[in-house]
C-alpha cells in the first residue's frame, strides 16, 4: 500500500498534473514507450500531452505491474488503484 501512495505522489510531482487530472487517468493514457501521458478533460476541457522523465516512467511501469496483480473487476481501467479497489472521485 505505501508503494501505491508513493507512486501517486511521484506522478503528481513529476508530471505537474492536477489531482483531478491524475484521478481520471486510465491505463490507455500512459504511453511508457514514448514516455508521454495523455491528459484528457483538463481544466479548460482540452487534451494535452505531458512528457515524463525516465525515473517516473520506471516508477509507473512498476506500479502498472503491481496493479495487474490486484483482483479487479472487468472493465476497471483506472490507473490509480488503492487497496484492490478502484477509487472514483467526482
PDB file of N, CA, C and O in Angstrom:
ATOM      1  N   UNK A   1       0.807  -1.202   0.000  1.00  0.00           N
ATOM      2  CA  UNK A   1       0.000   0.000   0.000  1.00  0.00           C
ATOM      3  C   UNK A   1       0.856   1.275   0.000  1.00  0.00           C
ATOM      4  O   UNK A   1       0.544   2.199  -0.752  1.00  0.00           O
ATOM      5  N   UNK A   2       1.918   1.366   0.807  1.00  0.00           N
ATOM      6  CA  UNK A   2       2.739   2.580   0.762  1.00  0.00           C
ATOM      7  C   UNK A   2       3.358   2.829  -0.614  1.00  0.00           C
ATOM      8  O   UNK A   2       3.539   3.982  -1.008  1.00  0.00           O
ATOM      9  N   UNK A   3       3.680   1.774  -1.343  1.00  0.00           N
ATOM     10  CA  UNK A   3       4.267   1.939  -2.673  1.00  0.00           C
ATOM     11  C   UNK A   3       3.274   2.606  -3.624  1.00  0.00           C
ATOM     12  O   UNK A   3       3.665   3.392  -4.486  1.00  0.00           O
ATOM     13  N   UNK A   4       2.004   2.291  -3.463  1.00  0.00           N
ATOM     14  CA  UNK A   4       0.982   2.885  -4.334  1.00  0.00           C
ATOM     15  C   UNK A   4       0.854   4.380  -4.062  1.00  0.00           C
ATOM     16  O   UNK A   4       0.796   5.182  -4.994  1.00  0.00           O
ATOM     17  N   UNK A   5       0.810   4.753  -2.781  1.00  0.00           N
ATOM     18  CA  UNK A   5       0.728   6.176  -2.446  1.00  0.00           C
ATOM     19  C   UNK A   5       1.971   6.923  -2.915  1.00  0.00           C
ATOM     20  O   UNK A   5       1.878   8.052  -3.395  1.00  0.00           O
ATOM     21  N   UNK A   6       3.128   6.295  -2.776  1.00  0.00           N
ATOM     22  CA  UNK A   6       4.371   6.899  -3.230  1.00  0.00           C
ATOM     23  C   UNK A   6       4.312   7.166  -4.732  1.00  0.00           C
ATOM     24  O   UNK A   6       4.706   8.237  -5.194  1.00  0.00           O
ATOM     25  N   UNK A   7       3.822   6.198  -5.482  1.00  0.00           N
ATOM     26  CA  UNK A   7       3.706   6.366  -6.933  1.00  0.00           C
ATOM     27  C   UNK A   7       2.766   7.504  -7.282  1.00  0.00           C
ATOM     28  O   UNK A   7       3.038   8.278  -8.199  1.00  0.00           O
ATOM     29  N   UNK A   8       1.663   7.611  -6.557  1.00  0.00           N
ATOM     30  CA  UNK A   8       0.704   8.680  -6.830  1.00  0.00           C
ATOM     31  C   UNK A   8       1.331  10.052  -6.589  1.00  0.00           C
ATOM     32  O   UNK A   8       1.149  10.977  -7.380  1.00  0.00           O
ATOM     33  N   UNK A   9       2.065  10.168  -5.497  1.00  0.00           N
ATOM     34  CA  UNK A   9       2.713  11.446  -5.205  1.00  0.00           C
ATOM     35  C   UNK A   9       3.798  11.768  -6.233  1.00  0.00           C
ATOM     36  O   UNK A   9       3.930  12.915  -6.659  1.00  0.00           O
ATOM     37  N   UNK A  10       4.569  10.761  -6.629  1.00  0.00           N
ATOM     38  CA  UNK A  10       5.591  10.985  -7.649  1.00  0.00           C
ATOM     39  C   UNK A  10       4.966  11.369  -8.985  1.00  0.00           C
ATOM     40  O   UNK A  10       5.528  12.181  -9.720  1.00  0.00           O
ATOM     41  N   UNK A  11       3.821  10.799  -9.302  1.00  0.00           N
ATOM     42  CA  UNK A  11       3.120  11.151 -10.534  1.00  0.00           C
ATOM     43  C   UNK A  11       2.735  12.628 -10.522  1.00  0.00           C
ATOM     44  O   UNK A  11       2.955  13.337 -11.503  1.00  0.00           O
ATOM     45  N   UNK A  12       2.170  13.084  -9.428  1.00  0.00           N
ATOM     46  CA  UNK A  12       1.778  14.486  -9.334  1.00  0.00           C
ATOM     47  C   UNK A  12       2.993  15.405  -9.389  1.00  0.00           C
ATOM     48  O   UNK A  12       2.985  16.420 -10.087  1.00  0.00           O
ATOM     49  N   UNK A  13       4.027  15.044  -8.656  1.00  0.00           N
ATOM     50  CA  UNK A  13       5.232  15.881  -8.616  1.00  0.00           C
ATOM     51  C   UNK A  13       5.982  15.866  -9.949  1.00  0.00           C
ATOM     52  O   UNK A  13       6.400  16.913 -10.442  1.00  0.00           O
ATOM     53  N   UNK A  14       6.146  14.694 -10.517  1.00  0.00           N
ATOM     54  CA  UNK A  14       6.948  14.553 -11.731  1.00  0.00           C
ATOM     55  C   UNK A  14       6.273  15.013 -13.002  1.00  0.00           C
ATOM     56  O   UNK A  14       6.942  15.299 -13.994  1.00  0.00           O
ATOM     57  N   UNK A  15       4.951  15.088 -12.984  1.00  0.00           N
ATOM     58  CA  UNK A  15       4.238  15.478 -14.204  1.00  0.00           C
ATOM     59  C   UNK A  15       3.634  16.875 -14.123  1.00  0.00           C
ATOM     60  O   UNK A  15       3.339  17.484 -15.152  1.00  0.00           O
ATOM     61  N   UNK A  16       3.452  17.381 -12.917  1.00  0.00           N
ATOM     62  CA  UNK A  16       2.815  18.687 -12.758  1.00  0.00           C
ATOM     63  C   UNK A  16       1.314  18.648 -12.995  1.00  0.00           C
ATOM     64  O   UNK A  16       0.682  19.687 -13.188  1.00  0.00           O
ATOM     65  N   UNK A  17       0.746  17.452 -12.979  1.00  0.00           N
ATOM     66  CA  UNK A  17      -0.694  17.308 -13.213  1.00  0.00           C
ATOM     67  C   UNK A  17      -1.486  17.768 -11.994  1.00  0.00           C
ATOM     68  O   UNK A  17      -0.988  17.749 -10.869  1.00  0.00           O
ATOM     69  N   UNK A  18      -2.711  18.176 -12.236  1.00  0.00           N
ATOM     70  CA  UNK A  18      -3.630  18.480 -11.148  1.00  0.00           C
ATOM     71  C   UNK A  18      -4.159  17.170 -10.576  1.00  0.00           C
ATOM     72  O   UNK A  18      -4.147  16.144 -11.257  1.00  0.00           O
ATOM     73  N   UNK A  19      -4.614  17.199  -9.348  1.00  0.00           N
ATOM     74  CA  UNK A  19      -5.095  15.985  -8.684  1.00  0.00           C
ATOM     75  C   UNK A  19      -6.254  15.365  -9.463  1.00  0.00           C
ATOM     76  O   UNK A  19      -6.280  14.152  -9.676  1.00  0.00           O
ATOM     77  N   UNK A  20      -7.201  16.179  -9.883  1.00  0.00           N
ATOM     78  CA  UNK A  20      -8.344  15.667 -10.637  1.00  0.00           C
ATOM     79  C   UNK A  20      -7.945  15.018 -11.947  1.00  0.00           C
ATOM     80  O   UNK A  20      -8.533  14.018 -12.358  1.00  0.00           O
ATOM     81  N   UNK A  21      -6.941  15.588 -12.603  1.00  0.00           N
ATOM     82  CA  UNK A  21      -6.454  15.010 -13.852  1.00  0.00           C
ATOM     83  C   UNK A  21      -5.837  13.639 -13.599  1.00  0.00           C
ATOM     84  O   UNK A  21      -6.073  12.693 -14.351  1.00  0.00           O
ATOM     85  N   UNK A  22      -5.051  13.542 -12.540  1.00  0.00           N
ATOM     86  CA  UNK A  22      -4.409  12.263 -12.210  1.00  0.00           C
ATOM     87  C   UNK A  22      -5.448  11.206 -11.838  1.00  0.00           C
ATOM     88  O   UNK A  22      -5.293  10.036 -12.188  1.00  0.00           O
ATOM     89  N   UNK A  23      -6.488  11.603 -11.141  1.00  0.00           N
ATOM     90  CA  UNK A  23      -7.521  10.650 -10.732  1.00  0.00           C
ATOM     91  C   UNK A  23      -8.339  10.147 -11.907  1.00  0.00           C
ATOM     92  O   UNK A  23      -8.907   9.056 -11.839  1.00  0.00           O
ATOM     93  N   UNK A  24      -8.410  10.919 -12.982  1.00  0.00           N
ATOM     94  CA  UNK A  24      -9.157  10.496 -14.170  1.00  0.00           C
ATOM     95  C   UNK A  24      -8.322   9.679 -15.157  1.00  0.00           C
ATOM     96  O   UNK A  24      -8.845   9.207 -16.167  1.00  0.00           O
ATOM     97  N   UNK A  25      -7.041   9.513 -14.876  1.00  0.00           N
ATOM     98  CA  UNK A  25      -6.183   8.757 -15.798  1.00  0.00           C
ATOM     99  C   UNK A  25      -6.627   7.310 -15.904  1.00  0.00           C
ATOM    100  O   UNK A  25      -7.003   6.685 -14.912  1.00  0.00           O
ATOM    101  N   UNK A  26      -6.577   6.793 -17.106  1.00  0.00           N
ATOM    102  CA  UNK A  26      -6.801   5.368 -17.344  1.00  0.00           C
ATOM    103  C   UNK A  26      -5.520   4.804 -17.957  1.00  0.00           C
ATOM    104  O   UNK A  26      -4.662   5.554 -18.422  1.00  0.00           O
ATOM    105  N   UNK A  27      -5.403   3.503 -17.953  1.00  0.00           N
ATOM    106  CA  UNK A  27      -4.186   2.861 -18.437  1.00  0.00           C
ATOM    107  C   UNK A  27      -3.834   3.259 -19.867  1.00  0.00           C
ATOM    108  O   UNK A  27      -2.658   3.381 -20.208  1.00  0.00           O
ATOM    109  N   UNK A  28      -4.841   3.461 -20.693  1.00  0.00           N
ATOM    110  CA  UNK A  28      -4.596   3.804 -22.091  1.00  0.00           C
ATOM    111  C   UNK A  28      -3.977   5.190 -22.251  1.00  0.00           C
ATOM    112  O   UNK A  28      -3.428   5.501 -23.309  1.00  0.00           O
ATOM    113  N   UNK A  29      -4.058   6.029 -21.210  1.00  0.00           N
ATOM    114  CA  UNK A  29      -3.484   7.372 -21.279  1.00  0.00           C
ATOM    115  C   UNK A  29      -1.984   7.401 -21.022  1.00  0.00           C
ATOM    116  O   UNK A  29      -1.345   8.436 -21.213  1.00  0.00           O
ATOM    117  N   UNK A  30      -1.417   6.281 -20.593  1.00  0.00           N
ATOM    118  CA  UNK A  30       0.002   6.230 -20.239  1.00  0.00           C
ATOM    119  C   UNK A  30       0.757   5.456 -21.313  1.00  0.00           C
ATOM    120  O   UNK A  30       0.526   4.263 -21.509  1.00  0.00           O
ATOM    121  N   UNK A  31       1.656   6.141 -22.004  1.00  0.00           N
ATOM    122  CA  UNK A  31       2.489   5.512 -23.027  1.00  0.00           C
ATOM    123  C   UNK A  31       3.907   5.427 -22.481  1.00  0.00           C
ATOM    124  O   UNK A  31       4.664   6.395 -22.542  1.00  0.00           O
ATOM    125  N   UNK A  32       4.260   4.259 -21.946  1.00  0.00           N
ATOM    126  CA  UNK A  32       5.577   4.084 -21.338  1.00  0.00           C
ATOM    127  C   UNK A  32       6.687   4.063 -22.377  1.00  0.00           C
ATOM    128  O   UNK A  32       7.819   4.439 -22.073  1.00  0.00           O
ATOM    129  N   UNK A  33       6.387   3.631 -23.595  1.00  0.00           N
ATOM    130  CA  UNK A  33       7.394   3.579 -24.650  1.00  0.00           C
ATOM    131  C   UNK A  33       7.826   4.981 -25.063  1.00  0.00           C
ATOM    132  O   UNK A  33       9.018   5.258 -25.187  1.00  0.00           O
ATOM    133  N   UNK A  34       6.864   5.852 -25.272  1.00  0.00           N
ATOM    134  CA  UNK A  34       7.150   7.231 -25.683  1.00  0.00           C
ATOM    135  C   UNK A  34       7.362   8.166 -24.496  1.00  0.00           C
ATOM    136  O   UNK A  34       7.751   9.319 -24.682  1.00  0.00           O
ATOM    137  N   UNK A  35       7.113   7.689 -23.288  1.00  0.00           N
ATOM    138  CA  UNK A  35       7.232   8.463 -22.045  1.00  0.00           C
ATOM    139  C   UNK A  35       6.353   9.710 -22.078  1.00  0.00           C
ATOM    140  O   UNK A  35       6.798  10.826 -21.808  1.00  0.00           O
ATOM    141  N   UNK A  36       5.077   9.472 -22.423  1.00  0.00           N
ATOM    142  CA  UNK A  36       4.106  10.563 -22.516  1.00  0.00           C
ATOM    143  C   UNK A  36       2.800  10.125 -21.871  1.00  0.00           C
ATOM    144  O   UNK A  36       2.359   8.988 -22.039  1.00  0.00           O
ATOM    145  N   UNK A  37       2.189  11.040 -21.134  1.00  0.00           N
ATOM    146  CA  UNK A  37       0.862  10.815 -20.567  1.00  0.00           C
ATOM    147  C   UNK A  37      -0.109  11.736 -21.299  1.00  0.00           C
ATOM    148  O   UNK A  37       0.150  12.931 -21.442  1.00  0.00           O
ATOM    149  N   UNK A  38      -1.211  11.184 -21.755  1.00  0.00           N
ATOM    150  CA  UNK A  38      -2.253  11.974 -22.389  1.00  0.00           C
ATOM    151  C   UNK A  38      -3.269  12.352 -21.322  1.00  0.00           C
ATOM    152  O   UNK A  38      -3.913  11.486 -20.730  1.00  0.00           O
ATOM    153  N   UNK A  39      -3.405  13.645 -21.084  1.00  0.00           N
ATOM    154  CA  UNK A  39      -4.336  14.148 -20.072  1.00  0.00           C
ATOM    155  C   UNK A  39      -5.578  14.641 -20.789  1.00  0.00           C
ATOM    156  O   UNK A  39      -5.512  15.565 -21.600  1.00  0.00           O
ATOM    157  N   UNK A  40      -6.708  14.021 -20.487  1.00  0.00           N
ATOM    158  CA  UNK A  40      -7.978  14.392 -21.120  1.00  0.00           C
ATOM    159  C   UNK A  40      -8.877  15.083 -20.101  1.00  0.00           C
ATOM    160  O   UNK A  40      -8.787  14.817 -18.903  1.00  0.00           O
ATOM    161  N   UNK A  41      -9.718  15.947 -20.569  1.00  0.00           N
ATOM    162  CA  UNK A  41     -10.654  16.631 -19.682  1.00  0.00           C
ATOM    163  C   UNK A  41      -9.957  17.535 -18.689  1.00  0.00           C
ATOM    164  O   UNK A  41     -10.214  17.459 -17.487  1.00  0.00           O
ATOM    165  N   UNK A  42      -9.074  18.390 -19.181  1.00  0.00           N
ATOM    166  CA  UNK A  42      -8.338  19.293 -18.302  1.00  0.00           C
ATOM    167  C   UNK A  42      -9.249  20.407 -17.806  1.00  0.00           C
ATOM    168  O   UNK A  42     -10.457  20.401 -18.044  1.00  0.00           O
ATOM    169  N   UNK A  43      -8.650  21.348 -17.123  1.00  0.00           N
ATOM    170  CA  UNK A  43      -9.399  22.461 -16.540  1.00  0.00           C
ATOM    171  C   UNK A  43     -10.251  23.190 -17.584  1.00  0.00           C
ATOM    172  O   UNK A  43     -11.358  23.634 -17.283  1.00  0.00           O
ATOM    173  N   UNK A  44      -9.741  23.308 -18.790  1.00  0.00           N
ATOM    174  CA  UNK A  44     -10.478  24.004 -19.838  1.00  0.00           C
ATOM    175  C   UNK A  44     -10.993  23.042 -20.902  1.00  0.00           C
ATOM    176  O   UNK A  44     -11.190  23.426 -22.055  1.00  0.00           O
ATOM    177  N   UNK A  45     -11.210  21.784 -20.504  1.00  0.00           N
ATOM    178  CA  UNK A  45     -11.813  20.740 -21.337  1.00  0.00           C
ATOM    179  C   UNK A  45     -11.025  20.460 -22.610  1.00  0.00           C
ATOM    180  O   UNK A  45     -11.604  20.206 -23.666  1.00  0.00           O
ATOM    181  N   UNK A  46      -9.717  20.507 -22.504  1.00  0.00           N
ATOM    182  CA  UNK A  46      -8.856  20.198 -23.631  1.00  0.00           C
ATOM    183  C   UNK A  46      -8.058  18.944 -23.320  1.00  0.00           C
ATOM    184  O   UNK A  46      -8.116  18.421 -22.207  1.00  0.00           O
ATOM    185  N   UNK A  47      -7.321  18.470 -24.299  1.00  0.00           N
ATOM    186  CA  UNK A  47      -6.431  17.326 -24.133  1.00  0.00           C
ATOM    187  C   UNK A  47      -5.011  17.824 -24.319  1.00  0.00           C
ATOM    188  O   UNK A  47      -4.737  18.627 -25.211  1.00  0.00           O
ATOM    189  N   UNK A  48      -4.108  17.345 -23.474  1.00  0.00           N
ATOM    190  CA  UNK A  48      -2.713  17.735 -23.631  1.00  0.00           C
ATOM    191  C   UNK A  48      -1.799  16.540 -23.388  1.00  0.00           C
ATOM    192  O   UNK A  48      -2.180  15.575 -22.727  1.00  0.00           O
ATOM    193  N   UNK A  49      -0.601  16.621 -23.928  1.00  0.00           N
ATOM    194  CA  UNK A  49       0.407  15.580 -23.752  1.00  0.00           C
ATOM    195  C   UNK A  49       1.420  16.057 -22.722  1.00  0.00           C
ATOM    196  O   UNK A  49       1.932  17.173 -22.811  1.00  0.00           O
ATOM    197  N   UNK A  50       1.702  15.205 -21.748  1.00  0.00           N
ATOM    198  CA  UNK A  50       2.646  15.549 -20.687  1.00  0.00           C
ATOM    199  C   UNK A  50       3.829  14.594 -20.772  1.00  0.00           C
ATOM    200  O   UNK A  50       3.666  13.393 -20.560  1.00  0.00           O
ATOM    201  N   UNK A  51       5.021  15.110 -21.079  1.00  0.00           N
ATOM    202  CA  UNK A  51       6.194  14.233 -21.102  1.00  0.00           C
ATOM    203  C   UNK A  51       6.618  13.891 -19.675  1.00  0.00           C
ATOM    204  O   UNK A  51       6.490  14.709 -18.765  1.00  0.00           O
ATOM    205  N   UNK A  52       7.120  12.678 -19.497  1.00  0.00           N
ATOM    206  CA  UNK A  52       7.608  12.262 -18.182  1.00  0.00           C
ATOM    207  C   UNK A  52       9.049  11.794 -18.319  1.00  0.00           C
ATOM    208  O   UNK A  52       9.468  11.323 -19.376  1.00  0.00           O
ATOM    209  N   UNK A  53       9.786  11.928 -17.250  1.00  0.00           N
ATOM    210  CA  UNK A  53      11.192  11.543 -17.251  1.00  0.00           C
ATOM    211  C   UNK A  53      11.368  10.045 -17.064  1.00  0.00           C
ATOM    212  O   UNK A  53      10.411   9.330 -16.765  1.00  0.00           O
ATOM    213  N   UNK A  54      12.591   9.577 -17.242  1.00  0.00           N
ATOM    214  CA  UNK A  54      12.856   8.138 -17.158  1.00  0.00           C
ATOM    215  C   UNK A  54      12.603   7.540 -15.778  1.00  0.00           C
ATOM    216  O   UNK A  54      12.172   6.392 -15.676  1.00  0.00           O
ATOM    217  N   UNK A  55      12.865   8.300 -14.715  1.00  0.00           N
ATOM    218  CA  UNK A  55      12.634   7.767 -13.361  1.00  0.00           C
ATOM    219  C   UNK A  55      11.146   7.580 -13.095  1.00  0.00           C
ATOM    220  O   UNK A  55      10.731   6.549 -12.567  1.00  0.00           O
ATOM    221  N   UNK A  56      10.340   8.581 -13.462  1.00  0.00           N
ATOM    222  CA  UNK A  56       8.898   8.454 -13.287  1.00  0.00           C
ATOM    223  C   UNK A  56       8.354   7.363 -14.189  1.00  0.00           C
ATOM    224  O   UNK A  56       7.440   6.636 -13.799  1.00  0.00           O
ATOM    225  N   UNK A  57       8.897   7.239 -15.380  1.00  0.00           N
ATOM    226  CA  UNK A  57       8.477   6.189 -16.302  1.00  0.00           C
ATOM    227  C   UNK A  57       8.693   4.804 -15.682  1.00  0.00           C
ATOM    228  O   UNK A  57       7.816   3.944 -15.760  1.00  0.00           O
ATOM    229  N   UNK A  58       9.856   4.592 -15.071  1.00  0.00           N
ATOM    230  CA  UNK A  58      10.143   3.310 -14.405  1.00  0.00           C
ATOM    231  C   UNK A  58       9.206   3.079 -13.227  1.00  0.00           C
ATOM    232  O   UNK A  58       8.743   1.961 -13.003  1.00  0.00           O
ATOM    233  N   UNK A  59       8.932   4.128 -12.484  1.00  0.00           N
ATOM    234  CA  UNK A  59       8.025   4.013 -11.337  1.00  0.00           C
ATOM    235  C   UNK A  59       6.616   3.657 -11.801  1.00  0.00           C
ATOM    236  O   UNK A  59       5.956   2.826 -11.177  1.00  0.00           O
ATOM    237  N   UNK A  60       6.146   4.269 -12.879  1.00  0.00           N
ATOM    238  CA  UNK A  60       4.815   3.959 -13.403  1.00  0.00           C
ATOM    239  C   UNK A  60       4.756   2.541 -13.964  1.00  0.00           C
ATOM    240  O   UNK A  60       3.744   1.856 -13.816  1.00  0.00           O
ATOM    241  N   UNK A  61       5.824   2.106 -14.600  1.00  0.00           N
ATOM    242  CA  UNK A  61       5.865   0.731 -15.114  1.00  0.00           C
ATOM    243  C   UNK A  61       5.756  -0.267 -13.968  1.00  0.00           C
ATOM    244  O   UNK A  61       5.026  -1.253 -14.073  1.00  0.00           O
ATOM    245  N   UNK A  62       6.470  -0.022 -12.884  1.00  0.00           N
ATOM    246  CA  UNK A  62       6.389  -0.904 -11.716  1.00  0.00           C
ATOM    247  C   UNK A  62       4.993  -0.856 -11.092  1.00  0.00           C
ATOM    248  O   UNK A  62       4.465  -1.880 -10.659  1.00  0.00           O
ATOM    249  N   UNK A  63       4.404   0.336 -11.050  1.00  0.00           N
ATOM    250  CA  UNK A  63       3.052   0.491 -10.499  1.00  0.00           C
ATOM    251  C   UNK A  63       2.031  -0.292 -11.335  1.00  0.00           C
ATOM    252  O   UNK A  63       1.153  -0.963 -10.792  1.00  0.00           O
ATOM    253  N   UNK A  64       2.158  -0.196 -12.642  1.00  0.00           N
ATOM    254  CA  UNK A  64       1.226  -0.901 -13.524  1.00  0.00           C
ATOM    255  C   UNK A  64       1.361  -2.409 -13.343  1.00  0.00           C
ATOM    256  O   UNK A  64       0.363  -3.129 -13.366  1.00  0.00           O
ATOM    257  N   UNK A  65       2.580  -2.884 -13.164  1.00  0.00           N
ATOM    258  CA  UNK A  65       2.784  -4.323 -12.912  1.00  0.00           C
ATOM    259  C   UNK A  65       2.141  -4.742 -11.595  1.00  0.00           C
ATOM    260  O   UNK A  65       1.488  -5.784 -11.531  1.00  0.00           O
ATOM    261  N   UNK A  66       2.318  -3.939 -10.540  1.00  0.00           N
ATOM    262  CA  UNK A  66       1.677  -4.245  -9.246  1.00  0.00           C
ATOM    263  C   UNK A  66       0.161  -4.206  -9.388  1.00  0.00           C
ATOM    264  O   UNK A  66      -0.550  -5.018  -8.797  1.00  0.00           O
ATOM    265  N   UNK A  67      -0.327  -3.249 -10.182  1.00  0.00           N
ATOM    266  CA  UNK A  67      -1.767  -3.101 -10.374  1.00  0.00           C
ATOM    267  C   UNK A  67      -2.373  -4.331 -11.049  1.00  0.00           C
ATOM    268  O   UNK A  67      -3.487  -4.739 -10.722  1.00  0.00           O
ATOM    269  N   UNK A  68      -1.639  -4.913 -11.985  1.00  0.00           N
ATOM    270  CA  UNK A  68      -2.145  -6.092 -12.698  1.00  0.00           C
ATOM    271  C   UNK A  68      -2.337  -7.286 -11.773  1.00  0.00           C
ATOM    272  O   UNK A  68      -3.123  -8.182 -12.081  1.00  0.00           O
ATOM    273  N   UNK A  69      -1.641  -7.311 -10.660  1.00  0.00           N
ATOM    274  CA  UNK A  69      -1.751  -8.413  -9.704  1.00  0.00           C
ATOM    275  C   UNK A  69      -2.952  -8.271  -8.768  1.00  0.00           C
ATOM    276  O   UNK A  69      -3.317  -9.220  -8.074  1.00  0.00           O
ATOM    277  N   UNK A  70      -3.569  -7.079  -8.749  1.00  0.00           N
ATOM    278  CA  UNK A  70      -4.712  -6.851  -7.870  1.00  0.00           C
ATOM    279  C   UNK A  70      -5.980  -7.486  -8.441  1.00  0.00           C
ATOM    280  O   UNK A  70      -6.181  -7.502  -9.655  1.00  0.00           O
ATOM    281  N   UNK A  71      -6.830  -8.006  -7.561  1.00  0.00           N
ATOM    282  CA  UNK A  71      -8.097  -8.593  -8.028  1.00  0.00           C
ATOM    283  C   UNK A  71      -9.118  -7.506  -8.343  1.00  0.00           C
ATOM    284  O   UNK A  71      -9.829  -7.045  -7.450  1.00  0.00           O
ATOM    285  N   UNK A  72      -9.193  -7.096  -9.605  1.00  0.00           N
ATOM    286  CA  UNK A  72     -10.130  -6.053 -10.030  1.00  0.00           C
ATOM    287  C   UNK A  72     -11.229  -6.650 -10.879  1.00  0.00           C
ATOM    288  O   UNK A  72     -11.054  -7.692 -11.511  1.00  0.00           O
ATOM    289  N   UNK A  73     -12.356  -5.980 -10.883  1.00  0.00           N
ATOM    290  CA  UNK A  73     -13.452  -6.389 -11.754  1.00  0.00           C
ATOM    291  C   UNK A  73     -13.105  -6.053 -13.196  1.00  0.00           C
ATOM    292  O   UNK A  73     -12.276  -5.182 -13.458  1.00  0.00           O
ATOM    293  N   UNK A  74     -13.738  -6.743 -14.119  1.00  0.00           N
ATOM    294  CA  UNK A  74     -13.532  -6.436 -15.533  1.00  0.00           C
ATOM    295  C   UNK A  74     -13.985  -5.020 -15.823  1.00  0.00           C
ATOM    296  O   UNK A  74     -14.963  -4.530 -15.257  1.00  0.00           O
ATOM    297  N   UNK A  75     -13.260  -4.381 -16.707  1.00  0.00           N
ATOM    298  CA  UNK A  75     -13.649  -3.040 -17.119  1.00  0.00           C
ATOM    299  C   UNK A  75     -13.050  -1.938 -16.270  1.00  0.00           C
ATOM    300  O   UNK A  75     -13.209  -0.763 -16.602  1.00  0.00           O
ATOM    301  N   UNK A  76     -12.365  -2.274 -15.183  1.00  0.00           N
ATOM    302  CA  UNK A  76     -11.754  -1.245 -14.358  1.00  0.00           C
ATOM    303  C   UNK A  76     -10.399  -0.901 -14.955  1.00  0.00           C
ATOM    304  O   UNK A  76      -9.461  -1.695 -14.902  1.00  0.00           O
ATOM    305  N   UNK A  77     -10.314   0.285 -15.518  1.00  0.00           N
ATOM    306  CA  UNK A  77      -9.124   0.685 -16.236  1.00  0.00           C
ATOM    307  C   UNK A  77      -8.409   1.854 -15.581  1.00  0.00           C
ATOM    308  O   UNK A  77      -7.427   2.354 -16.129  1.00  0.00           O
ATOM    309  N   UNK A  78      -8.873   2.299 -14.432  1.00  0.00           N
ATOM    310  CA  UNK A  78      -8.270   3.438 -13.780  1.00  0.00           C
ATOM    311  C   UNK A  78      -6.828   3.134 -13.399  1.00  0.00           C
ATOM    312  O   UNK A  78      -6.524   2.042 -12.917  1.00  0.00           O
ATOM    313  N   UNK A  79      -5.940   4.102 -13.614  1.00  0.00           N
ATOM    314  CA  UNK A  79      -4.538   3.915 -13.272  1.00  0.00           C
ATOM    315  C   UNK A  79      -4.346   3.912 -11.765  1.00  0.00           C
ATOM    316  O   UNK A  79      -3.559   3.124 -11.242  1.00  0.00           O
ATOM    317  N   UNK A  80      -5.052   4.778 -11.069  1.00  0.00           N
ATOM    318  CA  UNK A  80      -4.857   4.929  -9.632  1.00  0.00           C
ATOM    319  C   UNK A  80      -5.783   3.999  -8.871  1.00  0.00           C
ATOM    320  O   UNK A  80      -6.974   4.272  -8.725  1.00  0.00           O
ATOM    321  N   UNK A  81      -5.237   2.922  -8.397  1.00  0.00           N
ATOM    322  CA  UNK A  81      -5.979   1.910  -7.657  1.00  0.00           C
ATOM    323  C   UNK A  81      -5.357   1.792  -6.287  1.00  0.00           C
ATOM    324  O   UNK A  81      -4.137   1.675  -6.164  1.00  0.00           O
ATOM    325  N   UNK A  82      -6.191   1.820  -5.243  1.00  0.00           N
ATOM    326  CA  UNK A  82      -5.693   1.743  -3.873  1.00  0.00           C
ATOM    327  C   UNK A  82      -6.387   0.616  -3.143  1.00  0.00           C
ATOM    328  O   UNK A  82      -7.617   0.553  -3.125  1.00  0.00           O
ATOM    329  N   UNK A  83      -5.630  -0.262  -2.548  1.00  0.00           N
ATOM    330  CA  UNK A  83      -6.193  -1.319  -1.712  1.00  0.00           C
ATOM    331  C   UNK A  83      -7.057  -2.302  -2.463  1.00  0.00           C
ATOM    332  O   UNK A  83      -8.004  -2.846  -1.894  1.00  0.00           O
ATOM    333  N   UNK A  84      -6.760  -2.545  -3.725  1.00  0.00           N
ATOM    334  CA  UNK A  84      -7.522  -3.505  -4.503  1.00  0.00           C
ATOM    335  C   UNK A  84      -8.826  -2.955  -5.044  1.00  0.00           C
ATOM    336  O   UNK A  84      -9.590  -3.679  -5.682  1.00  0.00           O
ATOM    337  N   UNK A  85      -9.086  -1.688  -4.797  1.00  0.00           N
ATOM    338  CA  UNK A  85     -10.325  -1.084  -5.281  1.00  0.00           C
ATOM    339  C   UNK A  85      -9.994   0.112  -6.152  1.00  0.00           C
ATOM    340  O   UNK A  85      -9.030   0.838  -5.906  1.00  0.00           O
ATOM    341  N   UNK A  86     -10.796   0.296  -7.151  1.00  0.00           N
ATOM    342  CA  UNK A  86     -10.660   1.481  -7.994  1.00  0.00           C
ATOM    343  C   UNK A  86     -11.363   2.628  -7.274  1.00  0.00           C
ATOM    344  O   UNK A  86     -12.500   2.481  -6.825  1.00  0.00           O
ATOM    345  N   UNK A  87     -10.694   3.752  -7.168  1.00  0.00           N
ATOM    346  CA  UNK A  87     -11.277   4.906  -6.498  1.00  0.00           C
ATOM    347  C   UNK A  87     -11.834   5.859  -7.542  1.00  0.00           C
ATOM    348  O   UNK A  87     -11.120   6.269  -8.457  1.00  0.00           O
ATOM    349  N   UNK A  88     -13.087   6.207  -7.412  1.00  0.00           N
ATOM    350  CA  UNK A  88     -13.712   7.179  -8.304  1.00  0.00           C
ATOM    351  C   UNK A  88     -14.045   8.410  -7.488  1.00  0.00           C
ATOM    352  O   UNK A  88     -14.808   8.339  -6.525  1.00  0.00           O
ATOM    353  N   UNK A  89     -13.482   9.520  -7.866  1.00  0.00           N
ATOM    354  CA  UNK A  89     -13.742  10.787  -7.212  1.00  0.00           C
ATOM    355  C   UNK A  89     -14.431  11.688  -8.200  1.00  0.00           C
ATOM    356  O   UNK A  89     -14.041  11.760  -9.365  1.00  0.00           O
ATOM    357  N   UNK A  90     -15.442  12.369  -7.747  1.00  0.00           N
ATOM    358  CA  UNK A  90     -16.170  13.274  -8.644  1.00  0.00           C
ATOM    359  C   UNK A  90     -16.339  14.617  -7.989  1.00  0.00           C
ATOM    360  O   UNK A  90     -16.926  15.523  -8.581  1.00  0.00           O
TER     361      UNK A  90
END
